[in-house]
């Protein structure tokens, strides 16, 4: 299930620095100027075997006339609604401010698990100064330094403990879970309504332990799968939504809860950067993908139009181009069943297991004829291949010098695997390990 941790607080308390530390990245801009983080950043983190997503929000400002601050407030409200755990950051150097108290009041009303984090605790003096934040009445104060990493271990222990208590209920049946994702107004709600309309045989929603259900079972036309809510099954709550951000937050939760993602694209607008971002979210989470080019009935076409559209999508999503693309009109219910059939096929591809003997029988001769290029006089010899017991296709190649294998050879081996076995629509992970 999707575990989402949101970083919330007024501007310039160190949220972006903590985000970079948790995700081991430099994606968030770090600057001493208040309000630098105008939008959100999304990253992955894990601690003690628990994986979760981290959302870096903009600084929460109350009573500002700045149009950006109003937008930030709305986006933070959405992050709070969608998050499993909230990290409320305050600045020890600036002590307790009225703005901190207002943010605390808002978070208390959220009924979410909130961990109060006193940042910039760089010395014993700052440790004693951080005690003032107990006045907020939000329980334990976690003293950390985002820059040095001090105290983050204890904080992450608490995050994981809180996530374990808020894990949502998932269906027990071993059925495919499909998520409908995409930019706003591409037809997600129309597709979901077409699938779960009153004429369909829908089993009762499975309740979650901490929020509204996001799983709905669909049984009709020979299909049996769970639809993962992203567009309209779950009520949106009493928040004023920033529609682009809402799209991303819902996509994150739906993607992480699904086996296969049905990515809807608006045929009248083409494959845009936001489509590419959502595609990247799905592939980074090792989910199967089917691209549905919706509103195809509104496009003026000739015999080349679909091929040219496919080519543009393949260019945008390269190097992972082995993805099915189906042209649909959800309103007219054109090729919806074909889309579901393809989603089931991609699900099967994602769960496909190749025996170790077959892998070695097929791939070792290919590797012998086209070995990895030597590097600095070092020759790489691959002796053994096996598929790893993961929820997605991943393969281990055992060799003498794994550190010398270049990215191009990874791509070569992936292509050879795809040539011999059907993994259409599914990302493949390849690992080289010391023999």
C-alpha positions in Angstrom: 0.0 0.0 0.0 1.0 3.6 -0.5 2.8 5.1 2.5 3.0 8.9 2.1 5.0 11.2 4.5 4.4 14.9 4.0 6.8 17.6 5.3 4.8 20.6 6.5 5.9 23.9 8.2 6.2 27.6 7.7 8.8 28.8 5.1 12.6 28.4 5.6 12.5 25.8 8.5 14.5 23.2 6.5 11.9 21.1 4.9 13.8 20.9 1.6 17.0 20.0 3.3 15.3 17.2 5.2 13.6 16.0 2.0 17.0 15.8 0.3 18.4 13.8 3.2 15.5 11.4 3.4 15.5 10.7 -0.4 19.3 10.9 -0.8 18.8 13.4 -3.6 19.3 17.1 -4.4 16.0 17.5 -6.1 14.6 20.2 -3.8 16.1 23.6 -4.1 17.7 24.7 -0.8 17.9 28.4 -0.3 17.8 30.8 2.7 15.1 32.9 1.0 11.7 32.2 2.4 9.2 30.6 -0.1 11.7 29.0 -2.5 9.8 25.8 -2.6 6.8 27.0 -4.6 5.5 23.6 -5.5 6.0 20.0 -4.2 8.7 17.5 -4.7 8.2 13.8 -4.6 10.8 11.2 -3.7 11.2 7.6 -2.3 12.8 6.7 1.0 13.0 3.6 3.1 14.0 2.7 6.7 14.4 -0.7 8.3 12.7 -2.4 5.3 9.7 0.0 5.2 9.5 2.0 1.9 7.5 5.2 1.8 7.1 8.3 -0.4 8.1 11.7 0.8 6.3 14.9 -0.3 8.1 18.2 0.3 5.5 20.9 0.4 5.8 24.7 0.2 6.0 26.7 3.4 2.7 27.1 5.1 1.9 30.9 5.5 -1.2 32.2 7.2 -2.5 35.7 6.5 -0.3 36.5 3.5 -1.5 38.5 0.5 1.0 36.8 -1.7 -0.8 34.9 -4.5 2.0 32.2 -4.3 1.4 31.8 -0.5 -2.3 31.2 -1.1 -1.5 28.5 -3.6 1.0 27.0 -1.2 -1.6 26.8 1.6 -4.0 25.0 -0.7 -1.3 22.5 -1.8 -0.3 21.8 1.8 -3.9 21.2 2.7 -4.1 18.6 0.0 -0.8 17.0 1.1 -2.1 16.8 4.7 -5.3 15.1 3.4 -3.5 12.5 1.4 -0.5 11.8 3.8 -0.3 8.8 6.1 2.1 10.6 8.4 2.9 14.3 8.7 6.3 15.7 9.8 5.7 19.2 11.2 9.0 21.1 11.1 9.8 24.1 13.3 13.1 26.1 13.5 15.0 26.0 16.8 17.0 29.1 15.8 13.9 31.2 15.6 12.1 29.6 18.5 8.3 29.3 18.7 6.4 31.8 16.4 2.7 32.6 16.1 2.8 31.1 12.7 4.0 27.8 14.1 1.0 27.9 16.5 -1.4 28.5 13.7 0.0 25.6 11.7 -0.2 23.4 14.7 -3.9 24.2 15.1 -4.6 23.3 11.5 -2.7 20.0 11.9 -4.4 19.0 15.1 -7.8 19.3 13.2 -6.5 16.9 10.5 -6.8 13.8 12.7 -3.6 12.5 11.1 -0.5 11.2 12.8 1.7 14.3 13.3 5.4 14.1 14.4 6.8 17.4 15.7 10.3 17.9 14.4 12.6 20.7 15.8 15.2 21.3 13.1 18.6 23.0 13.2 19.5 21.5 16.6 23.2 21.7 16.0 24.5 21.9 19.6 23.6 21.2 23.2 22.4 24.8 23.6 19.9 24.2 20.8 18.7 21.0 22.5 17.6 23.0 25.5 16.1 25.7 23.4 14.0 23.1 21.5 12.1 22.3 24.7 9.9 25.4 24.1 8.0 23.5 21.3 6.4 21.2 23.9 4.1 24.2 24.4 2.4 23.2 21.2 0.9 20.2 23.0 1.8 17.8 20.1 3.6 15.2 22.1 7.3 14.3 21.8 9.6 16.8 20.0 12.2 15.1 17.8 15.4 17.2 17.7 17.3 16.9 14.4 19.7 18.6 12.2 18.7 18.2 8.6 22.2 19.3 7.4 24.3 16.9 9.5 21.7 14.1 9.9 21.8 14.2 13.6 18.6 12.7 15.2 17.1 11.6 11.9 17.5 7.9 12.9 15.2 8.3 15.9 12.8 10.3 13.8 12.7 7.6 11.1 12.1 4.9 13.7 9.0 6.9 14.8 7.9 7.4 11.2 8.1 3.6 10.4 6.3 2.8 13.7 3.5 5.2 12.8 3.2 3.9 9.2 2.9 0.3 10.5 -0.1 1.4 12.6 -1.8 3.2 9.7 -1.4 0.6 7.0 -4.6 0.4 5.0 -6.5 -2.8 4.5 -5.8 -4.5 1.1 -7.9 -7.2 -0.6 -6.9 -10.7 0.3 -7.8 -12.1 -3.1 -4.8 -12.6 -5.4 -6.4 -10.5 -8.2 -4.9 -7.8 -10.5 -5.1 -4.2 -9.2 -5.4 -1.6 -11.9 -5.0 2.1 -11.4 -6.4 4.7 -13.8 -4.0 7.7 -13.8 -3.4 10.8 -15.8 -3.6 14.5 -16.0 -6.8 16.3 -15.1 -9.6 16.2 -17.6 -8.2 13.3 -19.7 -11.2 11.1 -19.1 -10.3 9.2 -15.9 -13.7 9.6 -14.3 -15.4 8.7 -17.6 -13.4 5.5 -17.8 -14.1 4.6 -14.2 -17.8 5.4 -14.6 -17.9 3.3 -17.8 -16.4 0.4 -15.8 -18.4 0.6 -12.6 -21.7 2.0 -13.8 -24.9 0.5 -12.4 -25.1 -2.0 -15.3 -21.9 -3.7 -14.1 -21.7 -6.3 -11.4 -19.7 -4.6 -8.6 -18.9 -6.2 -5.3 -19.0 -4.1 -2.1 -16.0 -1.8 -1.5 -13.4 -3.1 0.9 -13.1 -0.6 3.8 -9.7 0.8 4.7 -8.7 1.1 8.4 -7.8 4.8 8.2 -9.5 6.4 5.2 -12.1 5.8 2.6 -11.7 2.7 0.5 -9.5 2.9 -2.6 -10.3 -0.6 -3.9 -13.4 -1.6 -5.8 -13.8 -5.1 -7.3 -15.0 -5.3 -10.9 -16.5 -8.5 -12.3 -18.0 -8.5 -15.7 -17.3 -9.5 -19.3 -15.0 -12.3 -18.1 -12.9 -9.8 -16.1 -12.2 -10.0 -12.3 -9.9 -7.3 -10.9 -9.6 -4.5 -8.4 -9.9 -1.0 -9.6 -7.6 1.3 -7.6 -9.3 4.7 -7.0 -7.6 7.8 -8.4 -10.2 10.0 -10.0 -13.6 9.8 -8.5 -14.4 6.8 -6.2 -13.2 8.5 -3.0 -14.6 11.8 -1.8 -12.1 14.6 -2.0 -12.7 16.1 1.4 -13.2 19.7 2.3 -10.2 21.2 0.7 -9.8 23.7 -2.1 -7.8 21.8 -4.6 -4.9 22.9 -6.8 -5.9 20.6 -9.6 -2.4 19.7 -10.9 -1.2 18.9 -7.4 -4.2 16.9 -6.6 -3.6 14.9 -9.8 0.0 14.1 -8.7 -0.9 13.2 -5.1 -3.8 10.9 -6.2 -1.5 9.4 -8.9 1.2 8.7 -6.3 -1.2 6.9 -4.0 -2.9 5.0 -6.8 0.3 3.9 -8.6 1.9 2.6 -5.4 -1.2 0.6 -4.6 -1.6 -1.0 -8.1 0.0 -3.8 -10.2 -0.8 -2.1 -13.5 -1.4 1.6 -14.4 -3.7 2.6 -17.1 -2.2 6.0 -18.1 -4.8 8.1 -19.9 -3.5 10.7 -22.4 -5.6 13.4 -24.1 -5.4 12.8 -27.9 -6.3 16.4 -28.6 -3.4 17.7 -26.5 -0.7 15.1 -27.2 1.7 13.4 -24.8 2.8 16.2 -22.4 5.4 16.7 -19.7 2.9 15.8 -17.0 2.0 12.6 -18.8 5.7 11.8 -18.9 6.1 12.5 -15.2 3.2 10.1 -14.3 4.7 7.5 -16.6 8.0 7.9 -14.8 6.3 7.5 -11.4 4.8 4.2 -12.5 8.1 2.8 -14.0 10.1 3.9 -11.0 7.7 2.0 -8.8 8.2 -1.1 -11.1 4.5 -1.1 -12.1 3.1 -2.4 -15.4 1.8 0.3 -17.8 -0.8 0.5 -20.6 -1.1 3.9 -22.3 -4.6 4.8 -23.4 -4.8 7.7 -25.9 -8.3 8.9 -25.1 -10.7 11.2 -27.1 -9.4 9.7 -30.3 -12.8 10.4 -31.9 -12.0 14.1 -31.7 -8.8 13.9 -33.7 -8.8 14.4 -37.5 -7.0 11.3 -38.8 -5.6 9.7 -41.9 -3.8 6.3 -42.2 -0.6 7.7 -40.7 -2.0 9.5 -37.6 -1.9 6.7 -35.1 1.6 5.6 -36.1 2.9 9.1 -35.9 1.3 9.6 -32.4 2.8 6.3 -31.2 6.2 7.4 -32.5 6.0 10.6 -30.5 5.1 8.7 -27.3 7.9 6.2 -27.8 10.4 9.0 -28.3 9.2 10.7 -25.0 9.3 7.5 -22.9 12.5 6.1 -24.3 14.5 4.0 -23.5 11.6 1.9 -22.1 9.5 1.7 -25.2 8.0 -1.8 -24.9 4.7 -0.4 -23.8 1.2 -1.1 -25.3 -0.6 2.0 -26.7 -4.3 1.8 -27.3 -6.4 4.5 -28.9 -9.8 4.9 -27.2 -12.9 6.9 -26.9 -14.2 6.3 -23.4 -17.3 8.4 -24.0 -18.2 6.2 -27.0 -16.9 3.1 -25.1 -14.5 2.3 -28.0 -11.8 -0.2 -27.3 -12.4 -0.2 -23.5 -12.6 -4.0 -23.3 -9.4 -4.2 -25.4 -7.8 -1.9 -22.9 -8.8 -4.2 -20.0 -7.6 -7.3 -21.9 -4.3 -5.6 -22.4 -4.1 -4.6 -18.7 -4.6 -8.3 -17.8 -1.9 -9.3 -20.2 0.5 -6.8 -18.8 -0.3 -8.1 -15.3 0.5 -11.7 -16.4 3.8 -10.4 -17.9 4.7 -8.7 -14.6 4.2 -12.0 -12.7 5.9 -14.1 -15.3 8.7 -16.4 -13.9 11.5 -17.9 -16.0 13.3 -20.9 -14.8 17.0 -20.6 -14.0 17.8 -23.4 -16.4 15.9 -21.7 -19.3 17.5 -18.3 -18.6 21.0 -19.8 -18.7 20.3 -22.0 -21.7 19.1 -19.0 -23.8 21.2 -16.1 -22.5 24.7 -17.6 -21.8 25.3 -18.3 -25.5 24.3 -14.8 -26.4 26.6 -13.4 -23.8 29.4 -15.6 -25.0 29.0 -14.3 -28.6 28.6 -10.7 -27.3 30.5 -10.3 -24.0 30.6 -7.1 -22.0 33.3 -4.7 -23.4 36.5 -4.8 -21.5 37.4 -1.8 -19.3 41.0 -0.8 -18.4 42.1 -4.2 -19.4 39.6 -6.0 -17.2 37.5 -8.7 -18.8 34.0 -9.4 -17.4 32.9 -13.0 -17.4 29.2 -13.8 -16.7 28.7 -17.3 -15.4 25.2 -17.6 -14.1 21.8 -16.0 -14.3 18.7 -16.3 -12.2 15.4 -14.5 -11.7 15.0 -12.9 -8.3 11.9 -13.5 -6.1 10.5 -9.9 -6.4 6.9 -8.7 -7.3 8.2 -7.5 -10.6 10.7 -9.0 -13.2 14.2 -8.7 -11.9 17.3 -10.7 -12.9 20.7 -11.3 -11.3 23.7 -11.8 -13.5 26.7 -13.3 -11.5 30.1 -12.3 -12.8 33.7 -11.7 -11.7 33.7 -7.8 -12.0 30.2 -6.4 -11.6 31.5 -2.9 -11.0 32.8 -2.6 -14.6 29.6 -3.4 -16.4 28.3 -0.3 -18.3 24.8 1.0 -18.7 24.7 0.1 -22.4 25.2 -3.6 -21.6 22.4 -3.5 -19.1 20.2 -2.3 -22.0 21.6 -4.9 -24.3 20.6 -7.7 -21.9 17.2 -6.3 -21.3 16.5 -6.2 -25.0 17.6 -9.8 -25.3 15.3 -10.8 -22.4 12.4 -9.0 -24.1 13.2 -10.7 -27.4 12.8 -14.2 -25.9 10.1 -13.7 -23.3 7.0 -11.4 -23.3 7.5 -8.6 -20.8 5.5 -6.0 -22.7 4.4 -3.1 -20.6 6.6 -4.1 -17.6 9.9 -2.5 -16.5 12.7 -5.0 -16.0 15.4 -4.6 -13.4 18.9 -6.1 -14.0 21.5 -6.5 -11.3 25.1 -7.6 -11.6 26.5 -9.4 -8.6 29.8 -10.8 -7.6 30.1 -14.5 -8.4 
